[in-house]
Amino acid sequence: YFGERYGPIILDDLGCTGNEKSIFNCSGSSIGVHDCTHGEDAGVRCPFCEKGTIRLWSAYKDTPPGEGMIHYCHTTGEYKAMCRWQWDCLDAKVACRNLGFNGSLAVDALVDVEGAYGYFKPILPQRVYCDGSEATIDDCTKIWTTWCDSPIIESAGVRCVEDITGHNCTNGNLRLVNGKSSSEGRLEYCFHSEWSPFCTIHDEEASVACKQLGYKDYFWASVFSDERFGTAGYVSDFDSITCSSDASEDHMINCTIAYSTGCTVTSCSTEYGIKCFNPGMCEEKDVRLVGGAIEQEGR
């Protein structure tokens, strides 16, 4: 398979059980004793990866983390480049989740990536079909295809969102961040186990948020769009929440949640904050506007 070699033939008629630590511990002819020629030279391919695992690969050291050519560990124990035929954002989402990046996030699905990351062979002649919900690429459907029959081109790649790790929060939870007190701050919602800021929020949603956080004595909350509580910069497929006009819900999870099911992600141009109130919650000389449709008006 690997061609004929030259020089002395050392071992012949080996009978290993598979438990030996050295090939010289196997039964067989004495060292140097044989009746074969170099036309019978034996070879071996040792697996160096676990079947079904994937990796990002690039021949270039300056490739940013989180992107590269996708390699899949074949049954032979060797990595093969993924076929780019119909490689799309849902496949890329699963690949990023499989690689340990934020599984809820969309990514760039890259095709014909040899110019960006270098050439690698062989290519796995399988088309991957993921619906975006799978935990690993190995969970997706794979169909053999002749579209990726080139030995060195037609590879798939991915660009995952960089430096995002799972927050492991409980879906549906809320938190207020960077406020001077526990009643105010940048509002963040836990979606797909990731904290996501609000790119917009209206009075109704702010009221429901405060009720969920335990502030139930005042109907309205103050909404801030000036980013006084700073920004998180999180990228997410969470988009927005819409509650009823009378803010009758007591939990955000009962409102309508909009999110991306494809490869589009949300990065807020403005991250909103709120302040919730209960009786007695004010400091001397504080002034507030209550009951207005926007934060600049009210009683």
C-alpha positions in Angstrom: 0.0 0.0 0.0 2.8 2.4 0.9 5.3 1.0 -1.7 8.3 -1.3 -1.4 11.2 -0.4 0.8 14.8 -1.7 0.9 17.2 -3.1 3.4 17.0 -6.1 5.7 13.6 -7.6 6.7 13.4 -7.8 10.5 10.2 -9.6 11.4 7.9 -12.2 9.8 4.9 -14.4 10.7 3.9 -12.1 13.6 1.1 -13.3 15.9 0.1 -10.5 18.2 -2.9 -10.6 20.6 -3.2 -6.8 20.7 -2.3 -6.6 24.4 1.5 -6.4 23.9 3.3 -3.2 24.6 5.9 -3.8 21.9 5.7 -5.6 18.5 8.8 -7.4 19.6 6.7 -9.1 22.4 4.5 -10.8 19.8 5.0 -14.4 18.7 6.7 -15.0 15.4 9.9 -15.9 13.6 13.2 -14.9 15.2 14.5 -11.5 14.4 15.9 -11.5 10.9 14.5 -14.9 10.0 11.9 -14.7 7.2 10.8 -16.1 3.8 9.3 -13.0 2.2 10.4 -10.2 -0.1 9.9 -6.4 -0.1 6.9 -7.0 -2.3 5.2 -8.2 0.9 6.2 -5.3 3.1 3.5 -4.6 5.7 2.2 -1.2 6.6 -0.1 0.4 9.2 -2.1 3.5 9.6 -2.5 4.4 13.3 -5.7 6.4 14.1 -4.9 9.8 15.7 -8.4 11.1 16.2 -11.7 9.8 17.6 -14.4 9.0 15.1 -17.0 11.7 14.7 -14.9 14.5 16.3 -14.2 17.7 14.4 -11.5 20.3 14.4 -10.7 23.7 12.9 -7.6 23.6 10.7 -5.5 26.2 9.0 -2.0 26.1 7.5 -1.4 29.7 8.5 -0.4 30.9 12.0 -2.2 34.2 11.6 -5.6 32.7 11.2 -7.9 34.2 13.9 -9.2 31.8 16.6 -12.6 30.4 15.9 -12.3 30.0 12.2 -10.8 27.6 9.7 -11.4 24.6 7.5 -13.6 21.9 9.1 -12.1 18.5 9.5 -14.1 15.4 10.4 -12.6 12.3 12.0 -13.4 9.4 9.7 -13.9 5.8 10.6 -10.3 5.2 9.6 -9.1 7.4 12.5 -7.8 10.2 10.2 -9.2 13.7 9.7 -10.8 14.5 6.4 -11.9 17.9 5.2 -15.7 18.4 5.2 -17.4 18.7 1.8 -18.6 22.2 1.0 -21.5 21.1 -1.2 -24.6 22.9 0.2 -22.7 23.6 3.5 -24.9 26.3 5.1 -25.5 28.3 8.3 -27.3 25.6 10.1 -24.4 23.2 9.5 -22.0 25.9 10.7 -24.1 26.5 13.8 -23.8 22.9 14.8 -20.1 22.9 14.0 -19.5 25.8 16.3 -21.5 24.3 19.1 -19.6 21.0 18.6 -16.3 23.0 18.9 -17.3 24.5 22.2 -18.4 27.9 21.0 -21.7 29.4 22.0 -24.2 27.0 20.5 -27.0 29.5 20.1 -24.9 31.8 17.9 -25.0 32.0 14.2 -21.7 32.0 12.2 -20.3 32.4 8.8 -20.6 29.2 6.7 -17.5 29.3 4.4 -17.0 27.3 1.2 -14.0 26.7 -1.1 -11.8 27.8 1.7 -8.5 26.5 0.4 -7.3 30.0 -0.5 -7.9 31.2 3.1 -6.6 28.3 5.1 -4.5 26.2 2.8 -4.9 22.8 1.0 -5.7 19.6 2.9 -6.5 16.2 1.6 -8.5 14.0 1.5 -12.0 15.5 1.4 -14.8 13.5 3.0 -17.3 12.9 0.1 -20.4 13.3 2.3 -23.0 16.1 2.4 -24.0 17.0 5.9 -27.6 18.0 6.7 -28.1 19.7 10.0 -31.3 21.4 11.2 -29.4 23.5 13.7 -30.5 21.8 16.9 -27.9 19.0 17.0 -25.2 18.9 19.6 -22.5 17.6 17.2 -21.9 17.2 13.5 -22.0 13.5 14.1 -25.7 13.8 15.0 -26.5 15.3 11.6 -27.6 13.3 8.6 -24.7 12.5 6.2 -25.3 11.5 2.6 -22.6 10.4 0.1 -22.1 12.8 -2.8 -20.0 13.0 -5.9 -20.0 16.8 -5.8 -16.9 16.8 -3.7 -14.7 14.5 -5.7 -11.7 16.8 -5.9 -8.7 15.6 -3.9 -7.7 19.1 -2.7 -10.5 21.7 -3.2 -14.2 22.1 -2.4 -13.7 22.1 1.4 -16.0 23.6 3.9 -15.0 26.1 6.6 -16.6 28.1 9.4 -16.1 31.3 11.3 -17.4 30.9 14.9 -18.1 33.8 17.2 -14.8 34.4 19.0 -14.3 34.4 22.8 -17.9 33.5 23.6 -18.3 30.9 26.3 -21.4 29.5 27.8 -22.8 31.5 30.7 -24.8 28.5 31.8 -27.6 30.7 33.1 -31.2 29.4 33.4 -33.4 30.1 30.4 -35.9 32.8 31.1 -34.0 34.4 34.0 -33.4 38.2 34.1 -30.7 40.2 35.7 -29.7 43.9 36.2 -26.1 44.6 35.7 -23.8 47.6 36.7 -26.5 49.6 38.6 -25.7 51.6 41.7 -28.3 49.5 43.5 -30.0 46.1 43.0 -33.1 47.8 41.5 -31.4 49.2 38.4 -29.0 48.3 35.7 -28.5 47.0 32.2 -31.3 44.5 31.6 -30.2 41.0 30.4 -32.3 38.0 29.5 -31.1 34.4 29.6 -31.8 32.8 26.3 -30.3 29.4 25.2 -28.3 29.5 28.4 -26.6 32.8 27.4 -27.1 36.3 28.8 -28.3 38.6 26.1 -28.9 42.4 26.4 -32.1 44.2 25.2 -31.6 46.1 22.0 -34.9 47.8 22.7 -37.5 47.7 25.4 -40.8 49.4 26.0 -42.7 50.3 29.1 -44.8 47.1 29.0 -41.7 44.9 28.9 -40.0 46.9 31.5 -43.0 46.5 33.8 -43.1 42.8 33.4 -39.3 42.6 33.9 -39.6 44.4 37.2 -42.5 42.1 38.3 -40.4 39.1 37.5 -37.5 40.6 39.5 -39.8 41.0 42.5 -40.9 44.6 42.2 -44.7 44.4 42.1 -46.0 47.5 43.9 -45.5 50.0 41.0 -46.8 49.3 37.6 -44.2 51.3 35.7 -40.5 51.3 35.5 -37.9 53.8 34.2 -36.4 52.9 30.9 -32.9 54.1 29.9 -31.5 54.2 26.4 -28.4 56.2 27.1 -26.3 53.1 28.1 -25.6 54.6 31.5 -25.0 51.1 32.8 -22.4 50.2 30.2 -22.5 47.6 27.5 -21.8 43.9 27.4 -21.2 43.5 23.7 -22.7 40.0 23.7 -23.6 38.6 20.3 -26.7 36.4 20.4 -29.6 35.0 18.4 -32.0 36.6 20.9 -33.8 39.5 19.3 -36.6 41.0 21.4 -39.5 40.4 23.7 -43.0 41.8 23.3 -45.5 41.7 26.2 -49.2 42.5 26.2 -50.3 46.2 26.1 -51.5 46.0 29.7 -48.3 44.2 30.9 -50.4 41.5 32.5 -47.7 38.9 32.4 -45.7 38.2 35.5 -42.8 36.6 33.7 -41.0 37.4 30.5 -41.2 33.8 29.4 -45.0 34.4 29.0 -44.4 37.2 26.5 -43.6 36.7 22.8 -39.9 36.1 22.2 -38.4 36.8 18.9 -35.1 35.2 17.9 -33.1 34.1 14.9 -33.4 30.5 13.7 -30.8 30.9 10.9 -27.4 32.5 10.7 -28.3 36.1 11.6 -27.1 37.2 15.0 -28.0 40.3 17.0 -25.4 42.8 18.2 -27.1 45.7 19.9 -26.5 49.3 18.7 -28.0 50.4 22.0 -28.2 48.3 25.2 -31.1 49.3 27.4 -31.4 49.5 31.1 -34.2 49.9 33.6 -34.9 51.0 37.2 -37.6 49.2 39.2 -39.4 50.7 42.2 -41.1 49.6 45.4 -42.6 51.9 48.1 -39.9 53.9 49.9 -37.3 53.2 47.2 -35.8 56.6 46.7 -33.1 58.9 48.0 -33.7 62.4 49.3 -34.2 64.9 46.5 -34.7 62.2 43.8 -37.1 63.2 41.1 -38.8 60.8 38.7 -41.3 60.7 35.9 -44.0 58.1 36.2 -46.7 56.8 33.8 -45.4 58.3 30.6 -45.2 56.5 27.3 -41.5 57.3 27.2 -38.9 58.1 29.8 -38.9 61.8 29.1 -42.6 62.3 30.2 -44.9 61.5 33.0 -46.3 62.5 36.3 
